Amino acid sequence: MKKIRNLLLTSALLTLASEFSSQATVFFSDTFGSSTLNSLTPAAPTSTSTAYQLSSSKTWVPTPSIASGHLTFGINQTSSGVIEAQALFAATPVALVQAGDYIELSVTFTNASGILSQGGPVGFGLYNANSVQPIAGGLNATATTSASDKATGGAQNWKGYVMQINFTGANSGFFDRQPQTGTFNNNQELLTSGSSSASYRNPSAAAVGPTTSSPSVTLTVSNQYTEILRYTLTSSNALLLESYLYTGPNNTGTLLSSNVTTTSVTPLTSAFDAFAVGWRSTGNATNSLMDINAISVTGQSTAVTTPPDILSQPLDVVVPAGAACAFQVVADGFGMTYQWKRYGTNLVNGGNISGVTSDTLVINPASAADVASGGNGYYVAVTGTGNYTTNSTKASLALGTAKNLVWSGVGNIWDLNTNANWLDGASAATFNYGDAVTLDDTASGGLRLITLIGKYLSASSVTVDSTLAYSFQASSTGSFAGPGKLIYKGTGQFTVANANTYSGGTTISNSSALLILKNYAGLGTGPVTLAKAGGLLQVTDYGNASLGINGEIIVADDFTIEFDATSSTSGSGTFSGVLLGNLSGTAGKTLTLNANPINTTTNQRVRVYGSNTTYNANLVLNNSLLTLAPYNASGAQVYNGVISGSGSYTHRGNGTSILNGQNTYSGGTIPTQGIIAFGADSVGSVTSGPIGTGPLFIAPETGSANGNGHVIAYGGARTIANAIQYPSGTNNQTLIIGGTNNLTFTGAYALNGQDGLGTATNRFLNVTNSGLTTISGVISDNSAGYGLVKLGSGTLVLGGNETYTGPTIISNGTLRVSGSLAAASAVTVATNGVLGGTGTVNGSVTVQPFGAIAPGASIGTLNLNNLTLGGNLNIEVNRSGPASDSLNVSGILTNSGTGTVNVSNVGANLQAGDIFTLFNKALTNGNALTITGGGSSVTWSNRLAVDGKIQVLAVVPTTPTNLTFNVSGNTVTLSWPGNYQGWILQSQTNNLNSGIVTNKSAWYDWPGSESVTTTNLPVNPANPTVFYRLRYPWTPYLP
């Protein structure tokens, strides 16, 4: 295929947009009259419609909609949230073939709220989706590292370029968007950078050209704007990227922002069939909402009439049985797809075959069944734009014998069957698939800075056994791949700066090992075994949610890992330590984690993503700037060894971390998200315990104003003696206390922020624990007016003499006071809330309608200052003593509602005349309360407004009695004992032969009979027989 890209592109052609417009082809133009939004069965695009899908890290608010002239979507106020609309605009990619060909996206939108009128960039992008639709139905709040069900498919492999236009003062510019290789749903994100959980991260966005704050803008709410995004193919085969933002519905308005840059001579793609529009909110004060009014894609594309060119054909392969090998092709064209074949038949992925629709076919392991040659050999069909296809030449596969090679150092290239930089015995040799290679002192006078070329160098093993320093260079374009393993047992320094994909694992087995990892992908995908005490793994690279040490870390002996990357050395939004796999270790062995030794200011977080971790070894957090942070999105990380050192512990993922050891780390523990499970008790106050010796900090993730951290007692009842503190006076983090076991906190609990900033804020405890949760330490606020809000259906006991001065609000569940609350803390019992206990509440108490007060834990007295009862009163009584729950009110006592006194009898059956004292004095308006309970047969006398007491008026017998009767004329008089008032009179009329019918429905209840003990009923002479009986009132039917 002859390319026609090398024609001269004049400067006039680059700058005269009006000339482009006059010659432009309209590929797509949509005002949303017939397009769909978030369809589960998306239709293919037409020239005037497409299937839009929303992808977001936060919940869609309001419900997104599409109608003529309006595509509307948004999210609520958030400290970090991403949302975007994604769609195809063409059935096949539009190729830019000849210099001057271009593609132009025009988006006219209304800033409904928060779009470039507060913090956060807006993004506009064009991509090569290779005709793959975005995720059907969209992703509502799940396009993050907290979910992994949609990590593949959809927009995962879209590639292109995006313009990020930022709010005034922040940098704007073009960024690339490469296909994503991570394991989380943020693979579907297309437009943003900077968010560790929502932006695409593997690889992350890389700036194309400079970024600058000079084109950053502030937009006006309710005004209309138009973004023009144009990509033009230049004479050097690069793309000229242009962005222009105007006021109004087209490009005739005022130019607010412009940015122009050029890609490298090998752009990610020069064919496009998809676009995305969206934004990232960062600490916004309001919601953000965009109303797109029109979208069009125009441009100029020279027709493609020939198939792709194959620049490098697949080569014949000789591979040992059981080893791995690969066939590769290099092609040049537009919108290319691949299909590998053998025997003229399409291959499919499965078994030992993978990569059948990529440029590299992998066979792992090879066997006699894979041998092929001649016309039956392996080849690939490469199809490009226009559905033009070309076939590669056919390559054979034969089985051979593996060699044991030693690096000679005569050159610095490790490649496949080309450079003879190895020794096979005494003879120079090239590397072939399946060979075992060793790096030792043989190359003492040679080159040891090795450049790997070839993406599938499948050595069966790489053994580094040298006293000399070796390095895999960052300039490598190839990688150690396949099922092989890396064994580092020499004393010389070994540096890995390239990305490798081998899966056999890494073993570091020398006491003076120094492995410098300059590329997180350098150790392949298999487990990393730290096998010899004294070794050091020094990580200088920075990672992200998808880029880190991939395999399980196995601590088989004492070892040290040092993380040198910090935010100051690696840039904003990047991670220091990243362990993507599980962490395991041998009991009694210790892994020491070090921060950068020259770092004195920046926190370094070691993120552990494994979801099935059981770690039995010890762990040392050897710097106060170091934080161990479980980021498992699901599953559990179990730490059974001792965690020590001056570092801290932050749980960040939605999964669970279980701390079973008597830990001594002192930097504090922060449950920002997910669950921290306490698997042990604190010792003393505090010398050791599951969360070490530092405070339990209640705080959201850095940069967030609120969130929900979760703690539980694990494996039984637990006591935690650590102090509880808020680092900030202004955060709104909610601590959830859940689980099923009793949990007691004995440490001091300070509601005020440790930073001394902020004004009085209510702090939230959401108790969902079905066991008993107790805070026996003193709750204080430094007299700053901080309040406590109790949420959740569980019971919380406050056992200290609390000194905090803000309000106490019981929103849900039960709050029991067994200590005391300060006079300055007014208590409000809201609907569904209950106040109980046997302590003292010195502030005023207000019980709102449908709220309740329930003194005692079982039977006991709760001491109050003032009480306004607008809800219910829950009381336990026992005629055997102590007689009943009671409220001792020293101040004003009044009832403001029409609630219920719910009586539970926990002793012997009540008797008429029993008196119970509920209040120490008369309850004003107490007669408005209804008394119920105490037994199914109990009626009550309400004396609350008189003397604060209730009395059993009567107890209806439950055993049957006799009816007496007298007939006079056509009237029968029926009577029964006076203490049976409440029983119901029934009758049944039948013929003489039937007698009493046992059918329950045959009995008739005489209305009002429950209120009397005698009644007169008419006698109908026409009735053959009439039977009468009494029914106990709480038994609907007798047999």
N, C-alpha and C positions, 0 to 999 in steps of 0.2 A: 504494500500500500504506500503510494507516494504521498507524503504530506505536503500541504500547500500553505504552511505556516510562515514561511520565511519571506513573505512579501514585505516591502517597506511600509511602515505605519507612520504616516506624517503626523506632526504635532497638531495640525488643524483637525485631523480626524479624531484625535484624542480629546480635543477640547470643545468641539462644536456639537453640543448635545442636540441642538435643533436640527442639524443635518441627520443625526441618527434617528430622531423622532420621525422625520419625514419619510425615511426609508424603512422604518421598523415594521417587523412582523408582529402581530398581536398573537401571542401564544395562549394567553389566558386573560380573561376580564370578568370580574365577579362583583356583583352588588348584593349577593346572598339571597336572591329570589328563589333559587332552586337547590342551593347547596345544603348539606346536612352538618350537624354538629354532634360529635361523640356517638356516632352510629356504631352499633355492634356488627353491622354488615356494610362496611363502607363501599360505596360505588367508585368505579374508576373515574378519574377526572375527565371533564370535557373542556371545551374552550370557554365555557361560561359557568361551570360549577365544579365543585369538588367536595370531598368528605373531610371536614376539619375535625381534628382531635385535640383536646386540651391535655396538657401534661403539667402537673404542679406538685410542689412539695407541701402545700397548705390547702385546706379545704376551699373549694370554690364558693365564693360569697360575692354577690348573690348567685342564685342559680343561673348558669350561663344560658344565653339565648341567641337565636339566629332568626332574622327576619329581613325583609327587603330593606337594604340600606343600613343594616345594623348587625354586626357580630360583636356581642358584648360578653365580657368575662372579667373576673377580678378575684381578689382575695382580701381578707381582713387585714387590719393593722398587724404588723409582725416585725420582729427584729431581723429576721432572715427568712424570706419566702420567695419562691420562684414559680411563675406560671407563664405558659406560652401556648399559642395555637400553632399546630403543625399541619401541613397538607402537601399533597402532590399537586402540581399544576399541569403536568403532561404525562401521557401514557408511557412514553419513552424519553430518556434524557435528550435535551437540546444541546448539541455539541457545538463548541466554538472551535472551528477548524482552521480558518484563515485569519491572518492578522487583520484586525478591525472587527471581527465578529464579536458580538457582545450580548449580554443578557441584562435586563433591567427590571427590577421590582419596584413598583409604586404602591405605597400604602397610605391611604387617607384615613385619618382617625380623629376622634374627639377625646380629649383628656377629660373623662367623666369624673375622675378623682385620683389624685396622687401620682400621676404619670409625669415624671420629671418636674414635679412641683414639690418634691421632698426626696430624701435620700434614696439612691438606687438607680442603676442603669436600665435603659431600654435597649433591646436587641432586635436587629433585623438580619436575617440570614438567608442565603441561597445555597442549595446543596445538591449533590448527586445522591439520590436515594436508590438508584438502580431499580426504580419502579416498585419499591417496597413501601407499603402503606405504614403510617404510624400505628401505634397500639390501638386496636379497635375498642371503642368505648371510652378512651382516654384514661388518664391516671389522675385520680382525685386525691391529692395529699399523699400519694404513695411513690412519687418519683424522687426517692431519697435512698440513702444508704441504710434506712431502717427496713427496707423491703427488698426482696430479691426474686419475686415471682415473675417479674417482667424484665429481667436483666438482658434477655436476648430477644432478637426479632425487633419489629417496629423500627424506630429510628436509631437503633444501636449502631449500625454500620453506615449511616449517612455521613458524608464528608463534604466539607465546603468551608465557607468563610462567613463570619458574622461581624457586623458593626455594632459595637456597644457605645451608645451615646449616654454620657453620665450627667448627673445633676451638677449644677454649678459648683466649681471647686474641685471636682474629682476628675480623674483622667478618663478620656475617651479614646477609642481606637479600634482597629480591625484585629480580629483574632482568628486562628484556624480552629476547625472542629474536625478531628480525626475519628475514624471508627473506634468504638470503645471495646475494651477487653475486660472490664471489671465484672463483678458478680452481683451488683446491686442495681436497683431500678433507676438510679441517676444516670445509667447508660442511655436513657431515653431523652435526657436533657440536651438542648441544642444551642443555647444562646448565652449562657452566663459563666462567669468565673468568680472565685472568691469564697464560695460556700463549700465547706468541707463535706456537707451531707447532701446538698441539692444540685450543685453544679456538676457538669461532666468532668471526670477526674482521671480517667485512665485511657489515653493521656489527657492531661489538663489543657485548657486553652493556652496557646502560645501567641504572643503578640506578633502581628505582621506589620513591620514598620514601627515607628515611634507611637507612643501614647502621650496625650497631652491634655491639659485641662482647658486649653483655649477654645475648643469647639463645644465644651460642656455648656448646658443651657438650663433655664428655668422656664417651664411651660405654665400657662394659665389654665385653671380648671374651667371646663365648659367650652374652651376654644378648640378650633379644628386645625389640624396640621397635616403635612404630607411629607413622607420620607421617600427619597429616590435612592435606590441602591443599584449600582451598575458595575458589572465585571466585564472587562474588555481584554481580548487576547492581543498581546503585543507581538512585534516582529521577532522578539527573542523567546517566544513561547511562554512568557510569564503572563500573569494576569494583572491588569491595572484595576485596582479596587477603588471605587468612589462612593461617597455617601454625602447626600445633601438633604437637610431638613428645612422645610419652608413652613411659613404660616399659610393657612387657607387650604383650599381643596385641590391645589395643583402646584406646579413649580413657578407660578407667576407671583407668589407671595414673597414676603421678606425672607431672605436666607438667614437662618438662625445658626446653623452648624454645618461645617463641611470638613471632610477628611479624605485625603487621597494618598494611596501608597501602592506599592508593587510587590507581588509575591516573588519567590525564587523562580528560576527558569524551569523548575519542575513543580508546578502547582499540585495540590492535592487532587484536583480534578479540573477538567475544562469542559465538562458536560453537566447540565443541571436539569432537574425535574421536580424540585421541591423547595419549599420555603418555610420559615417560621418567624413569628412575631411574638414578643413577650417581654418580660422584665423581671428584675429581682428587687424586692423591697428590703431595705436595710434600716431597721430602727424607725420605721415610719410612725408618724403621729395619727394618721388616718388610714382608711382602707385605700386600695388602689384598684381602679376600674377603667378599662379601655373600651371604647365603642368604635370599632372599625367600620368605616362607611363604604370603602371600596378598595379592592386589590386588583392590580393588573401586572402581567408579566409580558414585556415586549422585548424585541431585540433583533439581531441579525445573525443568521446561522447559515454558513455555506453547507450545502447538502453533502452528506457522506455517501459515497458511491462504491467504496471498496472496503474489504474486510481489514481487520487489524493486522499490523506487521508483527511477525515473531522475530524478535531480536536475538534471542538465545534459545536454542532447541534443547529439549531434554536429552541427557546423556545416558549411554548404557551404564548399567549398574552391576557390580560384582559385590556380593555381600555375604558374610558368614551366616549360616543358618542360626536363627535365634537372635540375630542383630537387627537393627533398624536401618532403613535407607529411605531415600526420597528421590522423586523425579521433579524437576523444576523447569519452568518456562518463563521467559521474559518477553512480554508483548507490548506493543504501542498502539493505542487506539482510543476510542471513546465508548464509554458505557460497557466495558468489557465484562463478559461472564465466561466461566470455564467449565468444561466437562471432560474429565479424564475417562479414558476407555482402555479396554484390553480385549483382545480377540474381536475387535470391532464393536464391542458391547459396552454400554455405559456402566461404569463402576458406581457403587453406592457405598456410603459410609457405614461402617460396622465391622465388628471383628477386628482384624489387624489392619484395616484400610481406613484412612481418614484424609480429609482435604480434597475430596473428589471434585468440588466446585470452586477450588481456589487455584492459585498459580503453583502450588506445591502439593504433590501427592505423596503421602507418607505411608510406608508399609512397615509395621512394627508389631510383632517380629516377622522377619521374612522366613519362609519355609519352602520346601520343594513345590508346594501348590502354587507358589507365586512366580515360579520360573516361567519366562516367556521370551520369545525371540522372533525375529523376522516379521512376517505379516501378522503374527499374533501378539506383537509387542505392545508396550504402553505408549499412548499418545494422548494429546489433549486437543479438543475443539475449542477455539477461542472465538466468541461471537461478540460483535460490536454494534454500535448504533446503526440502524437500518436493517438489522438482522442479518448482517453479512458475517460469514463464518470462514475461518481458515483453520486447517489442521496442522499440528506439528508433525515432525518426523517421528517415526516409531523407534522406541528404545527397548533394549532387552534387559532382562534381569537373570543373572546366573548366580549360583551359590559358590562361595570361595572360602578361603581360610583367613582367620584374623591374625594379625601380627602384633607383637609387643614392641612398641616404639618408644625411643628415648629422644627427647629434644636435643638437637645438636647445636643449635644457636648459630648456624651458618647464615641464616636469614631470620626475619622476624614475622613471617607469614605462616599462619596455620590455615590451610585450605584443603580442598578435596582433590587428591590425585594430580596436583600441579607442582607445588614447590616442595622440593626434597630437603626439608629442614629437620628431618627426623633420621634416626639411626635404627636400622633393623639389624641388631648385632653390630658388626663393624661397617655395614653398608649403608650408604645414604638411601633414604626411602621417603616416599610420599604417604600421606594419610589416606586411608580408605575407611568406608563405613565399617563399624564394628571393631576397629583396632583399639587395643588398650594402650594408653600413652602415659609416659612418666616424665615429669620435669624434675631433674636432679642436678648434681654438680658437674655433669658432663659438659654443660654449656658454660663452664666457669670463665672462659675467655670469649664467649660469644654473646649473642643478643638474647635478652630474656624479657624484653618488653614486647609481648606477642600480640599481633593483630590477627583476629579471627575473620576470615572471609568465607562466606557461604552460610546460609541460614540453617543448615542441617548437618552439622559436624557431629555425627552420632558415635562418638567413642564409647566403647563398652565401659571404660573407666578412665578417669584422669587422676593420676597420683602425683601430688606435689611432695617430693621427698628430697629437699635440698637445704643446704645451709646458706644458699644464696637467695637474693630477692628475685621474685618473678612477678609479672603483671600481665593480666588480660586488659588490653588497652581500650579506652573509651572510644577510640576511632574505629574500632572493629565494626564491620557491617554484618558479620556472621555471629553464630552462637554455638556453644556446646549444647547439643540437642539429643533427643531420643531417650531411651531407658537407662542410660549410663549413670554412674555415680562419681562424685568427687571426693577424694581422700586427701586430706591435708595433714601430713605427719612430719614434715621437715621442720627445721628450726628457723629457716629463712622467712622473711616477710613475703606474704602473698597478697597481691592487690587484684581485686576484680572490679573493673570499671565498665564492663559491657553487660548487655542483657543476655541471659542464657535461659534455655527452656528444658534442660535435662530433668528427668523425673526420678532418677534412682537415689537421690538424696545426697547429702553432704555430711562427711564425718571429719571433725577437727580433733586430732588425737595426738597432740604434742604439747608438753607443759610450757613451752616458750613460744607457742603459736601466736602470730600476729597476722590476722586476716583483715585487711582493710577493704571494706565493701563500699565502693563508690557508686554503685548502681544497685538499687533495691532488688531489681530483677536478676541480679547476677548469680544467685544461688539456685536457680531453677525452680521447680515446683515441688520437689520431694522434701522429706524431713531433713532437718539440720540437727545432727547429733553432736553435742559438746561433750567429748569423750575423755578428756584428760585434764586434770586439775592444773590451773595456772595459765590457761590460754586466754587470749583476748580477741574478741571480734569488735573491730572499730568501724562503725557505720558513719560515713560522711555524707551520704545522700539524704535527701528529704523525700518523704512519701506522701500518700494521700489515702483516701478510703479504699482505693483499688490497687495501690502501688506500695508494696512492702515486702518483707520476707515471706514468701508464699507458703512454705511447708511448715509442718509442726516443728517446734523447738523442743528438743529432748535434752534435758539436763542430766547427763549421766555422771558428771563429776563437777567439782567446783570450777566455776568459769566466770568470766566477766564480759559483758557487752557494754560498749561505750557508744553513746549517740552524740555525734558532734554537730548535727544540723540544728539550728535554732531559727526562729522567725526573723532574727536580725541578719542571719547569713543566707537564708534560703528564700526570703520573700513572704509576703503576707498570704495567709490562707494555706500554708503547707505544714506538714507534720514532721516531727522529729523522729520518734521511734514508731515503727509500724510493723506489727506481727499479725499477718493475715490468717495464719493457721492457729492450731491449738498449742498449748504450752503444757509440757509434761516433764516430770523429773523424779529422780530416785530420792526417797526419804533420807534425810541426813546430809544430802549434797546441797550446795548453795550457788545460786546464780546472783551475781552482783550487777546491778544496772548503774552505770555512771553517766552523768551529764558531761557536756563539753567542759573540760577543765578550765577554759578561759572564760566561760560564761558566768557572769555574776549577777545578772538581772532578769533574764528571760526564762519563764517556765518552759520546761521541756516535757511534753506529754508522750508517754509510751503507750500507744494504742494496741490493744489485744483484741482481735476480731473473732477468735475461735468460738464456736458454739457448743463444743463438746470437750471442754478442758477439765482434766483432773490433774492437779499439780501437787505432788507430794513433797517436792524439795522445798528448801528455804529460798527466800528472795530478799535481797538487800537493795533498798532504794537509797543510793549512797550520796544523795544531795538534796537539799531542801527545795531546789528548783525542779526536781524530778517528780513526775506524777505517773503512777500506774493507772491506766484507764481502760477497763473492759468496755469494748464497743460491740459486744455480740448482739446482733439484731434479734436473736432468738436463742433458745437453749440455755445452757448453764456453763459457767466457769467456776470450778470448785478449787479453792486454795486450802490445802490441808497442812502445809508447812508453816513456818514462822516468817512473817513479813516484817522486816526491821529497817532501820535507817531513819534519816531525817526527811524523807520524801512523803508524798501524800497519795491518796487513793480517790479517784473520781470514777463513778460508774456512769457510763454515757449511753450504752446501747439499750434497746428495748428488752433484752434478755435478762438473765439473773446471774449475779455473782454470789457465791457462798463462801463465807470466811469462817473456817473451822479452827484456825490456829490461835495460839496465844501470842498474838502479834504485838510488836512494840514500836512500829513506825510512828513517828511523832508529828507528821505534817498535816494530819487531819483527814477526814473522809467526807466526800460530797456525793450524795445521791441525786444527780441532776435528772436522771431518766432511768427507766427500768427498775430492777429490784436488787437491793443489797440484802442478803440473808445472813443473820447473825447465827452462826453455828456453835458458838461458845459463849460463856459468861465472862464478864470483866473480872479481873482479879484486883481486889483492893480498890483504890480510888485515884488513879488507875495505874497499875504497874504493867499490865498486859491485858489483852482481850481481843475480840475479833476485829475491832477497828482501831487497834493500837492504843496509843496514849493521848493523841491529839483530839481536838473537838470533832463532833459530828456537825459539819457545816450545812446549813440549809441555804442553798443558793442555786440559781439556774445556770445553764451553760453560759460561758463567757460570751458577752454580747447580747444576751437575752434578758428581758425584764421579768419573765415568769416561766414557770414550768412545773413539772410534777416528778419528784423523786419518791422512791418507794422503799420501805424497809420492812422486814418481817423477822420474827423469831423462827429459827429453823432447828428441827430435830427435838423440840421440847421447849419448855418455858425458859426464857433468857432474861438476864439482868445486865444492863449496859450502864456503866458508871461514867462514861465520857461526858464532858460538857457539851451542851447543844447551843450553837451560836449561828448568827446571821452575819456573814462578812459585810454585807451592805445594809444600810438603813432604808433602802428604797426598793429592794427586789420583792417580787410577789410570788416567790416559789412556794408551792404547796408541798408539805411533807405528808405522804400517804403512809399510814401505819396499817399494814394488812396481815394476812396469814391466818392461822388457826390456833396458834399457841400464845400463852400469856407472855407479855413483854413489859418489862419494867425499866424505866430510865431513872437512875438515881443521881445523875450529875446535875449541876446548875444549868438552867435554861434561860438564856438572855434573849429577850425579844428585840432589843435595840441593836442597830448595826454596829459592828466592831470598827467601822470606819468613822463613826461619829457624825455621819452625814445624814441628811434626810429629816423629814418630819414624821410625826406619829403615823404609823402604818399598822393596819390589822394583819396579823400573821395567821396562816391557815394550816390547821391540822385535819387531815381527812382520815378518820379512823374507820377502817373497814374490817379490822381484825375481829374474827368471831371468838377469839380468846379475850382475856382482860388486858387492857393496856393501861399502865400506870406511870405517871410522872411524879416521882416523890422528891426530886430535887426542887429547889426554890426557883420559881419563875419570876424574873425581874425585867426591868426595862430602863434602869437608871433614871427613873422619874420622867421619862420622855413621852408618856401617853400612848405607848404601843398596846394594842389590843390582841385578843386571842379569839379566833373563830373556829369552832368545832364543827367539822363536816363529817359525813359518813354515818353508816348505820351501826357502827360498833360502839362499845362503851369505853370511855376515857375517865380514869380516876386521877384527880389532882390531889396529891398527898402532902404537899409542902405548904408552908406559910407564905403564900405568894405575895410579892410586893409590886407587881406590875400595875400601872395606873390607867391603862386604857380599858375599853369595854371588853366584856366577855359575851360572846354570842354563840348560842347553841342552835345551829342551823338544822342539824340532823342527829339522830341517835341520842345517846345518854352521856351526860357529863356528871360525874359524881365528885363532890367535894368532900374529902376526908380530912383535909387540912383547913386552910382558910384563904379567902380572897380579900384583897385590900378594899378599904372603904371607897377608894377612888374608882374602882372597877365596877361599873353598873352592869348587871347581868340581864340579858334578853334571851328568853326561851322562845324560839320561833316555831312556826308550824312544823310538826314532826320531830321537834326537839324535846328532850326531857332533862330536867335538873334534879339530881338526887344527891345522896351522901349523908354523912353524919358530922360534917365539919361545920364551919362558920362562914357565911357570906356577909361581909360587912358593907357591901354596896347594895343599892336598891335592886330588887329583882322584879322584872316584868315578864309575865307569862302571856304570850299572845294566843289568840284563838287557835285551837287544835294543838297547841303546845301543851306540856304537862310538867308538873312538879311531883317528884316521887321521893320523899324523904327516906333516909335509911339506905342500907345496903341490903340487909334483910329487914328486920324491924329495928328502927332507930329514930333518932331525932336530928333534924337539920336546923341549924340556928341561922336566922336571917335578920337583917335590919328592917328594911321596908319591903313589902310584898304587894304587888298588884296582880291579882289572879284573873286573867282573861281567858284561860284555857281550862285544862282538866287537872284533877288531883288523883294520883295513884297511891293507894294506901293498902298496907298489909295489916291484918289484925289477928290476934290470938287471945282468946278469952282466958287461956291458962297463964298468960303473961310471958314476957312483957306484952302489955295490952295491944299497942298499935304503933305504927309510924306516927310521928308528930312533927309539927313545925313550931319552933320557938321564935316568935317574931317580936323584936324589941321595939320596932318603930311602927309605921303606918301599916295596917292590914286591911285590905279591901278586895272585894271581888267585883270585877268589871264586866264579866261575861255570863254566859249561860251554859257553862261546861258541865262536866260530869265528874262526880267522885266515884272512882272505880275501886271497889273494895275486893281484896283477895284474902280469903280466910286461910291461914296457914296452920291453924290449930284444930281443936275439937269443934264439933258442930255448935253453931251459935244458938243462943236461947233468947226468948223474948225478955226484954229489959236490959240486955247487955249494953253498956255505954262505953264509948271509945272517945278519947280526947285527941282531936286532930290538931287543934291550935291551942296555944296557951291563953287565948282570949277570944272574944267574939270576932267573927269575920263579917265585916260590914257587907251587906247585901249577900250574905252566904245562903239565904233562902232561895236564891235564884239557881243554885246548883242542884242537879239531879243526882241522887245516890243510887247506885246499882251494885250488884254483886254480893259477895259474902256467902253465896249458896243459892241454889235454885229456888228455895222456898222462903227466902228472907225478904221481909219488907222493913223499910227504915223510916225513922223519924229524924228530920233535919233540924238540929238545934244549933247549927254553925253560927247563925246570926245572933244567937242568944248567948252561948257560952263556948263556942268552938267545938262542940261535941256532936256526935251522931249516936242514935240509939236504935237497937233492934226493936221494932214495933211488934212484929209477929214472925213466927216461924211456922209455916204451914206443914202439917204432918204429911208424911209420904206413904203411910200404911193405910189400907182401905178401912172404911167404916160402914155402918148400916144406914139405910134410908128408912124413915118412918112415914106413914101415909094415913090420910083420912079422906073418905069419899062422902061428899054431900051433894045429892042431885047430880048434875053434870059437871061437877068440879072435884078434882082430886088435889089435896094439899099434901105436898112433899116437904119433909124437914130432915136436916142433918146437923151434927154437932157444930157449935159456933166456931170452934178452932179449925174447922175445915172450910172456912170461907176462903175462896180462891179456887176450890175444885169446881169442875164444870159438870152440869147436869146434862145427861144424854138420854134419848128415847129411841125406841125401835118398834115399829108396827108391823105385825105379820098375821097370817091366817092361823087357825087353831092347830093345824097339822104340822106346821113348820117349827114352831117354838122359836128360840133365839137363833138368829142367823149369825154365823161367825164372821161374815164379810164385814170388814171394818167400815166400809162406806155405807153400811145399812144403818149406822148410828147417826143420830142427829144431835148437834150441840144447841142447847137452848140459850139464845142470846141473853147476856146479862146475868146468867146464873152464877158466875164466878164472884159476883159482888154480894150475894145473899146466902142465907142458910135455910130459908123456907120460901116456897113459892106455890101459887095456885095455878093449875093448868086445866083447860077444858077437857071434858070426856066426851068423845064421839061414840055414841052407841053403835054406829055402823062398823067400827073397827073391831075385828075379832079379838085380837090380843095387842096390848101395849106393854112394853118392858121399859124400865127406867134403871139408870145406874149413874154413879159419879166417876168422873175421869180426872186423874191427877193433871194439873194444868200444864206441866211440862212434858207430858206424854201425849202426842197428837192422837194416837189411836191405841186402844187396848184390843187384845185378841178377842 
